[in-house]
């Protein structure tokens, strides 16, 4: 286990593998670095760094749930880069990870080489946000990983032609057996932080802060969070942005789909 200690005393877990161009993988709201297991083999020629945010995975929970915010998570990222003596990284940001990447572009632009956004943009579909709140902070009703895998196949919006083995992998990644069935792998107080967050600010200035940096966006064709219209607006603003839509995927693509891999490799080629 590899950890570093933040300026406010939390121990955060990360992995650091490979050599070459440093790529920092930032996961979604409730997720961990394990989200990037599927794409990792396709990025083996690079240095892949994955962080579990505070309150998630193998990182410490924060005694003050009000610290589960984007600004604090961005500060944690900067402190991780300082800990590793890395001046600048490319970021693959999945969902909330993409929001953090945009925040870093505004707050610390010299620390970013480029950004890949996985099913996230500066406008969030209210339908997708409502869907997140149906499960956020709550343990699943299912009691086994097999049952959870079957449930995921039925409830994951926009997904098709996903083998049951992949849903079983997802169930094992994101739920642990605590002796009383399955439980979530993050602090349930994350729900309180999201509910207390208030209205989402205008995120377009944060997207615009990515100007001049290699940028790509991968969207699930059935995504209920990133609409096709928002992706088109992003391309109008950044005609040089590499964009792809992955069929049979919702929020979020796994990133090992051929379309996603091609996009990431093209984007990385702009920095190597």
MARPAVEX-751613 format. One line per 8 residues: number of its first residue (from 1); their letters; for each residue x, z, y of N, C-alpha, C. Coordinates in Angstrom, 3 decimals, m for minus. Layout:
N
NUM = a = X,Z,Y,X,Z,Y,X,Z,Y  ... $
% end
This chain:
272
1 = xxxxxxxx = 0.844,0.000,m1.192,0.000,0.000,0.000,0.881,0.000,1.245  0.569,m0.874,2.209,1.315,m0.956,3.458,0.372,m0.600,4.602  0.787,0.359,5.412,m0.040,0.795,6.531,0.825,0.953,7.778  0.167,0.946,8.924,0.839,1.344,10.154,m0.094,2.284,10.901  0.467,3.049,11.820,m0.312,4.044,12.550,m0.573,3.559,13.966  m1.840,3.575,14.362,m2.223,3.124,15.695,m1.854,4.168,16.740  m1.970,3.783,17.997,m1.619,4.699,19.091,m2.545,5.903,19.157  m3.746,5.796,18.538,m4.637,6.952,18.512,m4.663,7.626,17.146 $
9 = xxxxxxxx = m3.641,7.317,16.314,m3.408,8.111,15.123,m4.080,7.690,13.840  m4.688,6.511,13.783,m5.313,6.050,12.551,m4.325,5.241,11.726  m4.430,5.362,10.418,m3.610,4.572,9.504,m4.406,3.345,9.079  m3.903,2.167,9.439,m4.593,0.917,9.126,m3.817,0.138,8.069  m4.551,m0.397,7.111,m3.956,m1.131,6.002,m3.786,m2.605,6.361  m2.670,m3.175,5.922,m2.459,m4.615,6.075,m1.600,m5.113,4.927  m1.616,m6.412,4.718,m0.695,m7.052,3.783,0.101,m8.088,4.548  1.305,m8.345,4.077,2.226,m9.269,4.756,2.996,m10.008,3.671 $
17 = xxxxxxxx = 2.644,m11.268,3.458,3.207,m12.030,2.342,3.696,m13.397,2.811  4.781,m13.860,2.200,5.290,m15.192,2.471,6.224,m15.243,3.661  6.615,m16.462,3.995,7.535,m16.692,5.106,7.118,m17.956,5.834  7.625,m18.108,7.035,7.294,m19.276,7.825,6.391,m18.918,8.986  5.557,m19.852,9.393,4.645,m19.629,10.507,3.765,m18.410,10.224  3.760,m17.406,11.111,2.920,m16.227,10.865,1.452,m16.521,11.174  0.600,m16.255,10.194,m0.840,m16.432,10.340,m1.497,m15.081,10.132  m2.239,m14.627,11.122,m2.968,m13.370,11.016,m4.417,m13.676,10.671 $
25 = xxxxxxxx = m4.890,m13.094,9.571,m6.261,m13.308,9.116,m7.111,m12.116,9.531  m8.148,m12.388,10.308,m9.051,m11.353,10.780,m10.433,m11.600,10.194  m10.955,m10.606,9.487,m12.181,m10.763,8.707,m13.429,m10.526,9.558  m14.572,m10.629,8.881,m15.851,m10.418,9.523,m16.166,m8.951,9.752  m17.336,m8.695,10.293,m17.743,m7.369,10.747,m17.539,m6.270,9.712  m18.036,m6.483,8.504,m17.988,m5.441,7.473,m16.951,m5.731,6.403  m16.140,m6.758,6.605,m15.308,m7.264,5.525,m13.865,m6.787,5.650  m13.038,m7.253,4.725,m11.636,m6.837,4.661,m10.740,m8.059,4.482 $
33 = xxxxxxxx = m9.442,m7.794,4.387,m8.489,m8.865,4.158,m8.720,m9.603,2.859  m9.466,m9.004,1.940,m9.765,m9.662,0.663,m10.571,m10.933,0.853  m11.229,m11.080,2.000,m11.982,m12.302,2.287,m11.108,m13.549,2.184  m9.809,m13.382,2.381,m8.914,m14.531,2.461,m8.191,m14.795,1.145  m8.619,m14.117,0.067,m8.027,m14.367,m1.252,m8.198,m15.816,m1.679  m9.336,m16.409,m1.333,m9.634,m17.763,m1.798,m8.761,m18.815,m1.116  m8.479,m18.617,0.153,m7.702,m19.608,0.893,m6.201,m19.364,0.788  m5.802,m18.155,0.440,m4.381,m17.792,0.423,m3.516,m18.764,m0.377 $
41 = xxxxxxxx = m3.927,m19.197,m1.582,m3.067,m20.127,m2.329,m2.816,m21.444,m1.600  m3.726,m21.814,m0.704,m3.578,m23.069,0.036,m2.675,m22.912,1.259  m2.278,m21.678,1.550,m1.438,m21.400,2.715,m0.116,m20.773,2.306  0.309,m21.047,1.095,1.468,m20.362,0.518,2.779,m20.687,1.220  2.816,m21.768,1.991,4.054,m22.110,2.687,4.188,m21.374,4.019  3.238,m20.496,4.310,3.255,m19.758,5.569,3.305,m18.255,5.311  3.551,m17.496,6.362,3.513,m16.034,6.290,2.090,m15.579,6.582  1.458,m14.976,5.604,0.050,m14.617,5.717,m0.090,m13.101,5.867 $
49 = xxxxxxxx = m0.662,m12.691,6.983,m0.856,m11.276,7.292,m2.355,m11.007,7.355  m2.792,m9.981,6.653,m4.217,m9.652,6.632,m4.399,m8.192,7.026  m5.349,m7.948,7.896,m5.602,m6.598,8.405,m6.984,m6.114,7.999  m7.060,m4.879,7.529,m8.347,m4.198,7.404,m8.581,m3.448,8.716  m9.636,m3.821,9.436,m9.946,m3.109,10.674,m10.135,m1.615,10.411  m10.044,m0.833,11.469,m10.367,0.585,11.355,m11.798,0.736,10.817  m11.961,1.664,9.876,m13.281,1.894,9.314,m13.669,0.955,8.199  m12.741,0.069,7.801,m13.046,m0.888,6.740,m11.970,m0.848,5.660 $
57 = xxxxxxxx = m12.407,m1.150,4.438,m11.468,m1.302,3.347,m10.581,m0.091,3.141  m9.259,m0.337,3.136,m8.292,0.721,2.869,m7.760,1.390,4.143  m8.357,1.049,5.282,m7.957,1.683,6.541,m8.753,2.961,6.778  m8.192,3.832,7.611,m8.883,5.076,7.960,m10.198,4.795,8.678  m11.171,5.662,8.442,m12.376,5.664,9.252,m12.072,6.402,10.554  m12.713,5.981,11.617,m12.529,6.630,12.915,m13.557,7.751,13.052  m13.088,8.941,13.416,m14.005,10.070,13.605,m14.983,9.801,14.739  m14.610,8.908,15.639,m15.481,8.525,16.751,m15.947,7.086,16.536 $
65 = xxxxxxxx = m17.180,6.933,16.043,m17.655,5.583,15.722,m17.754,4.688,16.949  m17.722,5.274,18.140,m17.782,4.459,19.353,m16.521,3.610,19.530  m15.497,3.869,18.723,m14.277,3.055,18.765,m14.375,1.793,17.919  m15.487,1.603,17.227,m15.663,0.378,16.451,m16.147,m0.735,17.380  m15.253,m1.165,18.244,m15.580,m2.183,19.235,m14.522,m3.278,19.229  m14.870,m4.400,19.792,m13.917,m5.509,19.866,m12.674,m5.157,20.684  m12.798,m4.528,21.857,m11.582,m4.196,22.612,m10.622,m3.292,21.833  m11.152,m2.304,21.115,m10.273,m1.416,20.348,m9.645,m2.179,19.190 $
73 = xxxxxxxx = m10.420,m3.039,18.527,m9.868,m3.828,17.427,m8.798,m4.787,17.930  m8.985,m5.357,19.116,m7.946,m6.216,19.695,m6.680,m5.411,19.990  m6.850,m4.194,20.470,m5.691,m3.329,20.704,m4.962,m3.044,19.393  m5.726,m2.810,18.325,m5.103,m2.574,17.028,m4.294,m3.786,16.579  m4.814,m4.981,16.833,m4.094,m6.199,16.462,m2.766,m6.290,17.204  m2.788,m6.043,18.505,m1.559,m6.093,19.298,m0.556,m5.066,18.772  m1.046,m3.887,18.422,m0.141,m2.848,17.913,0.420,m3.223,16.541  m0.366,m3.918,15.728,0.162,m4.406,14.452,1.261,m5.437,14.688 $
81 = xxxxxxxx = 1.033,m6.365,15.605,2.064,m7.372,15.902,3.338,m6.704,16.421  3.174,m5.703,17.272,4.345,m4.976,17.765,5.058,m4.258,16.619  4.278,m3.672,15.721,4.850,m2.976,14.564,5.678,m3.928,13.709  5.205,m5.168,13.590,5.894,m6.168,12.768,6.928,m6.962,13.564  7.061,m6.648,14.852,7.996,m7.366,15.741,7.708,m8.863,15.764  6.432,m9.210,15.827,6.001,m10.601,15.908,5.522,m10.870,17.324  6.117,m11.855,17.949,5.766,m12.167,19.335,4.407,m12.854,19.419  4.170,m13.818,18.524,2.917,m14.578,18.586,2.544,m15.072,17.194 $
89 = xxxxxxxx = 1.231,m15.178,16.949,0.728,m15.613,15.642,m0.368,m16.653,15.822  m0.579,m17.410,14.748,m1.805,m18.185,14.622,m2.842,m17.269,13.993  m4.075,m17.377,14.428,m5.134,m16.504,13.906,m6.215,m17.331,13.228  m6.557,m16.923,12.009,m7.770,m17.410,11.361,m8.788,m16.297,11.498  m9.816,m16.547,12.291,m10.810,m15.518,12.578,m12.148,m15.864,11.972  m12.557,m15.065,10.997,m13.853,m15.252,10.354,m14.900,m14.396,11.053  m15.943,m15.013,11.572,m17.049,m14.306,12.212,m16.506,m13.347,13.281  m16.638,m12.039,13.089,m16.132,m11.088,14.094,m14.648,m11.307,14.366 $
97 = xxxxxxxx = m13.907,m11.732,13.345,m12.496,m12.029,13.554,m12.283,m13.108,14.592  m13.200,m14.077,14.643,m13.124,m15.116,15.668,m13.437,m14.579,17.048  m14.374,m13.634,17.124,m14.653,m12.995,18.407,m13.429,m12.231,18.892  m12.758,m11.550,17.972,m11.526,m10.852,18.342,m10.451,m11.833,18.795  m10.375,m12.974,18.134,m9.379,m13.976,18.533,m9.643,m14.473,19.950  m10.914,m14.707,20.274,m11.250,m15.135,21.624,m10.946,m14.029,22.635  m11.201,m12.779,22.245,m10.862,m11.662,23.123,m9.371,m11.572,23.379  m8.582,m11.797,22.344,m7.131,m11.772,22.496,m6.650,m12.928,23.362 $
105 = xxxxxxxx = m7.317,m14.079,23.258,m6.936,m15.228,24.089,m7.089,m14.904,25.567  m8.106,m14.100,25.886,m8.321,m13.710,27.281,m7.393,m12.584,27.711  m7.170,m11.621,26.805,m6.422,m10.420,27.181,m4.918,m10.535,26.970  m4.523,m11.298,25.955,m3.092,m11.386,25.614,m2.764,m12.800,25.133  m2.914,m13.794,25.990,m2.775,m15.194,25.553,m1.409,m15.543,24.992  m0.362,m14.856,25.421,0.977,m15.198,24.937,1.192,m14.771,23.487  0.295,m13.960,22.945,0.452,m13.502,21.559,m0.201,m14.456,20.561  m0.863,m15.493,21.059,m1.562,m16.445,20.191,m0.887,m17.806,20.223 $
113 = xxxxxxxx = m0.635,m18.350,19.024,m0.133,m19.716,18.901,m1.276,m20.713,18.786  m2.353,m20.298,18.164,m3.514,m21.138,17.949,m4.577,m20.336,17.228  m5.801,m20.864,17.172,m6.910,m20.133,16.570,m7.764,m21.062,15.723  m8.113,m20.571,14.541,m9.090,m21.231,13.669,m10.313,m20.330,13.607  m11.460,m20.845,13.997,m12.706,m20.086,13.998,m13.501,m20.436,12.748  m13.829,m19.416,11.966,m14.619,m19.637,10.757,m16.056,m19.200,10.999  m16.918,m20.186,11.246,m18.356,m20.002,11.426,m18.684,m19.017,12.539  m18.039,m19.213,13.651,m18.294,m18.366,14.817,m18.007,m19.164,16.080 $
121 = xxxxxxxx = m18.731,m18.847,17.128,m18.514,m19.501,18.408,m18.971,m18.596,19.530  m19.045,m19.119,20.756,m19.397,m18.291,21.908,m20.890,m18.056,22.079  m21.720,m18.638,21.203,m23.149,m18.336,21.198,m23.533,m17.966,19.767  m24.235,m16.826,19.621,m24.610,m16.313,18.314,m26.120,m16.447,18.131  m26.528,m17.065,17.048,m27.936,m17.276,16.764,m28.613,m15.924,16.507  m29.667,m15.581,17.256,m30.349,m14.298,17.041,m30.852,m14.114,15.612  m31.210,m15.214,14.957,m31.679,m15.115,13.577,m30.584,m14.558,12.676  m29.380,m15.040,12.860,m28.264,m14.544,12.063,m27.943,m13.092,12.353 $
129 = xxxxxxxx = m28.020,m12.724,13.639,m27.764,m11.329,14.009,m28.801,m10.396,13.391  m30.056,m10.826,13.386,m31.103,m10.020,12.765,m30.866,m9.867,11.277  m30.378,m10.944,10.649,m30.085,m10.876,9.223,m29.006,m9.868,8.907  m27.994,m9.792,9.762,m26.908,m8.829,9.561,m27.441,m7.403,9.605  m28.382,m7.145,10.502,m28.892,m5.786,10.658,m29.742,m5.340,9.473  m30.178,m6.258,8.647,m30.970,m5.855,7.480,m30.133,m5.121,6.440  m28.815,m5.338,6.462,m27.961,m4.683,5.459,m26.863,m3.814,6.050  m26.583,m3.948,7.332,m25.441,m3.266,7.935,m25.546,m1.749,7.782 $
137 = xxxxxxxx = m24.505,m1.158,7.196,m24.436,0.286,7.054,m25.236,0.857,5.906  m25.822,0.007,5.096,m26.673,0.481,4.003,m26.079,0.104,2.653  m26.131,1.013,1.705,m25.652,0.712,0.363,m26.671,m0.205,m0.316  m26.209,m1.056,m1.217,m27.130,m2.002,m1.861,m28.100,m1.303,m2.800  m29.257,m1.916,m2.991,m30.245,m1.380,m3.929,m29.807,m1.596,m5.372  m28.993,m2.619,m5.598,m28.511,m2.900,m6.946,m27.494,m1.857,m7.378  m27.396,m1.621,m8.669,m26.550,m0.557,m9.194,m25.269,m1.044,m9.871  m25.205,m2.332,m10.201,m24.023,m2.861,m10.886,m23.521,m4.100,m10.159 $
145 = xxxxxxxx = m22.264,m4.444,m10.429,m21.709,m5.647,m9.819,m22.407,m6.904,m10.338  m22.785,m6.913,m11.600,m23.493,m8.081,m12.143,m24.831,m8.276,m11.440  m25.564,m7.187,m11.265,m26.858,m7.294,m10.583,m26.681,m7.714,m9.129  m25.627,m7.199,m8.500,m25.365,m7.564,m7.108,m25.023,m9.042,m6.990  m24.242,m9.557,m7.930,m23.892,m10.981,m7.912,m25.148,m11.840,m8.008  m26.064,m11.465,m8.872,m27.314,m12.219,m9.000,m28.149,m12.127,m7.730  m28.136,m10.959,m7.093,m28.876,m10.794,m5.844,m28.266,m11.630,m4.727  m26.931,m11.652,m4.640,m26.265,m12.442,m3.607,m26.633,m13.911,m3.720 $
153 = xxxxxxxx = m26.674,m14.410,m4.924,m27.017,m15.820,m5.128,m28.395,m16.138,m4.562  m29.293,m15.180,m4.577,m30.663,m15.414,m4.115,m30.820,m15.207,m2.609  m30.061,m14.275,m2.041,m30.331,m13.895,m0.653,m29.381,m14.519,0.369  m28.255,m15.062,m0.066,m27.296,m15.608,0.892,m27.818,m16.914,1.479  m28.175,m16.878,2.747,m28.819,m18.006,3.417,m27.863,m19.188,3.530  m28.337,m20.359,3.154,m27.581,m21.590,3.380,m26.607,m21.966,2.289  m26.492,m21.167,1.236,m25.527,m21.439,0.171,m26.201,m22.151,m0.999  m25.470,m23.094,m1.582,m25.933,m23.807,m2.773,m24.717,m24.234,m3.579 $
161 = xxxxxxxx = m24.937,m24.438,m4.864,m23.867,m24.925,m5.752,m22.633,m24.015,m5.737  m22.878,m22.713,m5.695,m21.812,m21.720,m5.801,m21.869,m21.142,m7.210  m20.784,m21.213,m7.978,m20.825,m20.682,m9.344,m21.056,m19.175,m9.344  m21.731,m18.701,m10.378,m22.006,m17.277,m10.484,m20.725,m16.454,m10.493  m19.646,m17.036,m11.008,m18.369,m16.318,m11.035,m17.887,m15.982,m9.630  m18.182,m16.846,m8.650,m17.782,m16.579,m7.266,m18.615,m15.427,m6.680  m19.900,m15.409,m6.981,m20.721,m14.304,m6.488,m20.282,m12.983,m7.114  m19.834,m13.031,m8.355,m19.351,m11.815,m8.999,m18.063,m11.339,m8.326 $
169 = xxxxxxxx = m17.181,m12.288,m7.974,m15.976,m11.925,m7.224,m16.349,m11.259,m5.904  m17.336,m11.839,m5.217,m17.780,m11.284,m3.943,m18.320,m9.871,m4.116  m19.085,m9.659,m5.172,m19.645,m8.335,m5.429,m18.542,m7.303,m5.634  m17.506,m7.674,m6.380,m16.402,m6.743,m6.624,m15.571,m6.507,m5.366  m15.452,m7.522,m4.498,m14.658,m7.368,m3.282,m15.322,m6.415,m2.287  m16.632,m6.490,m2.188,m17.312,m5.861,m1.063,m18.152,m4.637,m1.421  m18.169,m4.272,m2.702,m18.905,m3.077,m3.101,m18.103,m2.319,m4.157  m18.083,m1.002,m4.045,m17.348,m0.164,m4.985,m18.328,0.723,m5.751 $
177 = xxxxxxxx = m17.977,1.022,m6.985,m18.778,1.930,m7.794,m18.346,3.363,m7.497  m19.245,4.156,m6.930,m18.893,5.529,m6.563,m19.483,6.558,m7.524  m19.918,6.092,m8.699,m20.494,6.990,m9.686,m21.989,7.134,m9.568  m22.536,6.667,m8.468,m23.987,6.711,m8.255,m24.491,5.316,m7.910  m23.936,4.336,m8.587,m24.239,2.947,m8.261,m23.168,2.360,m7.370  m23.519,1.344,m6.611,m22.561,0.679,m5.734,m22.688,1.177,m4.304  m21.567,1.125,m3.601,m21.551,1.538,m2.208,m20.734,0.545,m1.404  m20.912,0.575,m0.093,m20.201,m0.332,0.800,m18.752,0.110,0.971 $
185 = xxxxxxxx = m17.906,m0.813,1.438,m16.474,m0.535,1.578,m16.086,m0.306,3.044  m17.023,0.195,3.831,m16.753,0.443,5.250,m17.581,1.641,5.703  m17.223,2.148,6.870,m17.901,3.301,7.446,m19.329,2.906,7.844  m20.354,3.579,7.299,m21.722,3.229,7.671,m22.018,3.428,9.147  m21.175,4.217,9.829,m21.360,4.418,11.261,m21.095,3.135,12.063  m20.573,2.110,11.400,m20.401,0.819,12.065,m21.748,0.316,12.579  m22.807,0.648,11.866,m24.138,0.257,12.324,m24.455,0.886,13.686  m24.108,2.158,13.837,m24.348,2.837,15.122,m23.605,2.137,16.256 $
193 = xxxxxxxx = m22.376,1.723,15.957,m21.571,1.054,16.983,m22.200,m0.272,17.401  m22.699,m1.015,16.429,m23.328,m2.302,16.746,m24.620,m2.091,17.524  m25.420,m1.127,17.097,m26.679,m0.857,17.789,m26.454,m0.371,19.213  m25.350,0.333,19.429,m25.053,0.861,20.765,m24.359,m0.164,21.657  m24.044,m1.301,21.096,m23.258,m2.292,21.827,m23.990,m2.971,22.959  m25.320,m2.933,22.926,m26.086,m3.561,23.998,m26.107,m5.077,23.888  m26.482,m5.722,24.971,m26.589,m7.181,24.994,m25.208,m7.815,24.885  m25.158,m8.949,24.209,m23.900,m9.689,24.068,m23.567,m10.362,25.392 $
201 = xxxxxxxx = m22.365,m10.175,25.901,m22.003,m10.817,27.173,m21.822,m12.320,26.997  m21.652,m12.999,28.107,m21.360,m14.430,28.068,m19.979,m14.625,27.447  m19.936,m15.257,26.287,m18.675,m15.423,25.562,m17.962,m16.731,25.879  m18.591,m17.601,26.635,m17.947,m18.884,26.934,m16.623,m18.729,27.683  m16.493,m17.798,28.626,m15.169,m17.632,29.266,m14.080,m17.246,28.275  m14.447,m16.496,27.229,m13.463,m16.126,26.217,m13.080,m17.344,25.373  m14.056,m18.182,25.086,m13.756,m19.437,24.388,m12.858,m20.312,25.254  m13.176,m20.388,26.545,m12.371,m21.212,27.459,m10.944,m20.698,27.578 $
209 = xxxxxxxx = m10.729,m19.412,27.296,m9.378,m18.844,27.349,m8.474,m19.416,26.266  m9.064,m20.106,25.287,m8.276,m20.752,24.233,m7.685,m22.084,24.694  m7.945,m22.469,25.918,m7.464,m23.755,26.438,m5.960,m23.893,26.245  m5.540,m25.065,25.797,m4.119,m25.350,25.624,m3.548,m24.919,24.294  m4.336,m24.231,23.480,m3.852,m23.790,22.169,m4.536,m24.594,21.061  m3.804,m24.926,19.996,m4.430,m25.621,18.870,m5.645,m24.846,18.376  m6.759,m25.570,18.213,m8.025,m24.917,17.911,m8.791,m25.722,16.875  m9.377,m25.010,15.927,m10.294,m25.660,14.999,m11.476,m24.745,14.747 $
217 = xxxxxxxx = m12.565,m25.330,14.273,m13.752,m24.560,13.948,m14.357,m25.114,12.663  m14.616,m24.223,11.737,m15.226,m24.562,10.450,m16.614,m23.940,10.427  m17.631,m24.751,10.203,m19.015,m24.265,10.207,m19.668,m24.527,8.854  m20.410,m23.554,8.368,m21.231,m23.774,7.195,m22.469,m24.555,7.590  m22.796,m25.599,6.858,m23.924,m26.453,7.226,m25.230,m25.672,7.304  m25.357,m24.618,6.504,m26.561,m23.805,6.512,m26.413,m22.510,7.270  m25.416,m22.424,8.149,m25.156,m21.180,8.868,m26.348,m20.765,9.716  m26.676,m19.475,9.668,m27.721,m18.934,10.533,m27.123,m18.187,11.724 $
225 = xxxxxxxx = m25.792,m18.271,11.908,m25.151,m17.612,13.046,m24.550,m18.605,14.033  m23.900,m19.646,13.537,m23.326,m20.686,14.387,m24.160,m21.954,14.214  m24.863,m22.340,15.239,m25.733,m23.512,15.142,m24.945,m24.798,15.345  m25.520,m25.896,14.862,m24.909,m27.213,15.067,m24.839,m27.532,16.553  m25.826,m27.065,17.323,m25.841,m27.323,18.761,m24.699,m26.597,19.469  m24.431,m25.366,19.046,m23.320,m24.633,19.656,m21.988,m25.280,19.314  m21.840,m25.717,18.068,m20.605,m26.393,17.684,m20.406,m27.652,18.516  m21.480,m28.408,18.740,m21.387,m29.624,19.558,m20.990,m29.277,20.993 $
233 = xxxxxxxx = m21.543,m28.174,21.526,m21.184,m27.754,22.887,m19.721,m27.337,22.960  m19.226,m26.717,21.908,m17.817,m26.337,21.861,m16.936,m27.586,21.880  m17.339,m28.608,21.140,m16.553,m29.843,21.107,m16.596,m30.565,22.440  m17.720,m30.485,23.149,m17.799,m31.086,24.478,m16.799,m30.411,25.416  m16.657,m29.106,25.274,m15.753,m28.347,26.125,m14.307,m28.534,25.716  m14.093,m28.689,24.413,m12.747,m28.871,23.877,m12.732,m30.107,22.968  m12.649,m31.311,23.560,m12.662,m32.528,22.757,m11.534,m32.604,21.727  m10.475,m31.834,21.968,m9.346,m31.838,21.036,m9.536,m30.861,19.888 $
241 = xxxxxxxx = m10.607,m30.089,19.902,m10.851,m29.117,18.829,m11.167,m29.859,17.526  m10.482,m29.464,16.460,m10.767,m30.016,15.132,m11.989,m29.280,14.597  m13.010,m30.015,14.210,m14.234,m29.368,13.747,m14.700,m30.001,12.449  m15.230,m29.170,11.592,m15.803,m29.671,10.341,m16.982,m28.806,9.952  m17.934,m29.434,9.262,m19.085,m28.727,8.729,m19.026,m28.808,7.213  m19.077,m27.662,6.563,m18.929,m27.582,5.113,m20.316,m27.583,4.469  m20.619,m28.577,3.640,m21.936,m28.610,2.991,m22.110,m27.468,2.002  m23.355,m27.101,1.762,m23.705,m26.074,0.761,m23.126,m24.705,1.084 $
249 = xxxxxxxx = m22.850,m24.470,2.347,m22.340,m23.166,2.753,m23.123,m22.672,3.959  m23.338,m21.350,3.981,m23.955,m20.707,5.132,m22.905,m19.898,5.859  m23.304,m18.708,6.284,m22.361,m17.809,6.948,m21.879,m16.784,5.918  m20.626,m16.923,5.476,m19.528,m17.726,6.008,m18.944,m18.608,4.897  m18.383,m19.785,5.220,m17.642,m20.530,4.203,m16.511,m19.685,3.611  m16.199,m19.954,2.345,m15.154,m19.189,1.660,m13.744,m19.611,2.088  m13.634,m20.792,2.700,m12.392,m21.375,3.209,m11.530,m22.058,2.148  m11.955,m22.042,0.877,m11.219,m22.842,m0.109,m11.950,m24.142,m0.417 $
257 = xxxxxxxx = m13.015,m24.428,0.311,m13.692,m25.710,0.163,m12.763,m26.830,0.659  m12.800,m28.004,0.045,m11.888,m29.088,0.454,m11.944,m29.380,1.951  m13.143,m29.377,2.522,m13.279,m29.661,3.949,m12.574,m28.593,4.793  m12.712,m27.345,4.386,m12.082,m26.251,5.125,m10.566,m26.301,5.001  m10.078,m26.552,3.795,m8.631,m26.609,3.573,m8.002,m27.737,4.385  m8.636,m28.912,4.376,m8.105,m30.046,5.157,m8.043,m29.699,6.646  m9.097,m29.073,7.135,m9.137,m28.719,8.560,m8.039,m27.721,8.911  m7.874,m26.706,8.085,m6.840,m25.701,8.349,m5.449,m26.316,8.309 $
265 = xxxxxxxx = m5.206,m27.197,7.359,m3.883,m27.818,7.259,m3.605,m28.724,8.455  m4.605,m29.451,8.912,m4.428,m30.288,10.105,m4.136,m29.425,11.332  m4.904,m28.338,11.448,m4.694,m27.398,12.564,m3.292,m26.774,12.512  m2.869,m26.343,11.355,m1.536,m25.748,11.197,m0.445,m26.756,11.495  m0.712,m28.033,11.173,0.257,m29.071,11.454,0.564,m29.222,12.945  m0.340,m28.764,13.785,m0.110,m28.830,15.229,0.854,m27.747,15.729  1.160,m26.789,14.831,2.032,m25.682,15.236,3.329,m25.647,14.442  3.506,m26.577,13.506,4.717,m26.572,12.678,5.473,m27.887,12.809 $
% end
